[in-house]
């Protein structure tokens, strides 16, 4: 694992240190994930199926929480919930 320190400019730009960008090319798309004060960056072209599924699950979960907070949640018993999940 490599570790480096960089700074963010007033425009929100950061420089990836040369030793950290050897596997990146100009124009590569990057996936950024922010969570709990961390910023995770990964080449978007190297996303695997599991990560794509995890991101979709996280997106749906966040949308569901927003609906619940807005009072638009749906209550159902466990068996109905499982049947509903199998549809996805």
C-alpha positions in Angstrom: 0.0 0.0 0.0 1.3 3.5 -0.9 0.5 6.5 1.2 0.9 10.2 0.1 -0.2 13.6 1.2 -1.7 16.2 -1.1 -3.7 19.4 -0.8 -7.0 20.5 -2.2 -7.0 23.9 -4.1 -9.6 26.6 -3.6 -11.4 25.2 -6.7 -11.7 21.7 -5.1 -8.9 20.3 -7.3 -6.4 17.8 -6.0 -3.1 16.6 -7.4 -2.5 12.8 -7.4 1.2 12.4 -6.6 3.2 11.0 -9.5 4.1 7.8 -7.7 0.3 7.2 -7.1 -0.9 7.7 -10.6 1.4 5.2 -12.5 -1.7 3.0 -13.3 -3.8 6.0 -14.4 -4.0 7.7 -17.8 -5.2 11.2 -18.7 -9.0 11.0 -19.3 -9.6 7.9 -17.1 -12.9 8.0 -15.2 -12.6 7.8 -11.5 -15.2 6.7 -8.9 -15.2 8.7 -5.7 -17.0 7.6 -2.6 -17.2 9.8 0.5 -18.0 8.3 3.8 -17.2 9.3 7.4 -14.5 11.7 6.5 -12.9 9.4 4.0 -12.6 9.8 0.3 -12.1 6.6 -1.6 -11.1 6.7 -5.3 -11.1 3.9 -7.8 -10.7 3.6 -11.5 -14.3 3.4 -12.8 -13.2 1.1 -15.7 -12.2 -1.5 -13.1 -15.5 -1.7 -11.3 -16.4 -5.3 -10.6 -19.9 -6.7 -10.6 -20.0 -6.9 -6.8 -19.1 -3.2 -6.3 -21.7 -2.2 -8.9 -24.3 -4.2 -7.0 -23.2 -2.7 -3.7 -23.5 0.8 -5.1 -27.0 0.1 -6.4 -28.0 -1.4 -3.1 -26.7 1.7 -1.3 -28.5 4.0 -3.6 -31.8 2.1 -3.1 -31.3 2.0 0.6 -30.7 5.8 0.7 -33.8 6.4 -1.4 -35.9 4.2 0.9 -34.7 6.0 4.0 -35.7 9.3 2.5 -39.2 8.0 1.7 -39.4 6.7 5.3 -38.3 10.1 6.7 -40.9 11.8 4.5 -43.6 9.5 6.0 -44.0 7.6 2.7 -42.8 4.3 4.0 -44.7 1.1 3.5 -45.2 -1.5 6.3 -45.5 -5.2 5.4 -44.9 -8.4 7.2 -41.7 -10.4 6.8 -43.0 -12.9 4.3 -44.4 -10.2 2.0 -41.1 -8.3 2.3 -39.2 -11.4 1.2 -41.5 -12.0 -1.8 -41.1 -8.3 -2.8 -37.3 -8.6 -2.6 -37.3 -11.7 -4.9 -38.8 -9.5 -7.6 -35.6 -7.4 -7.8 
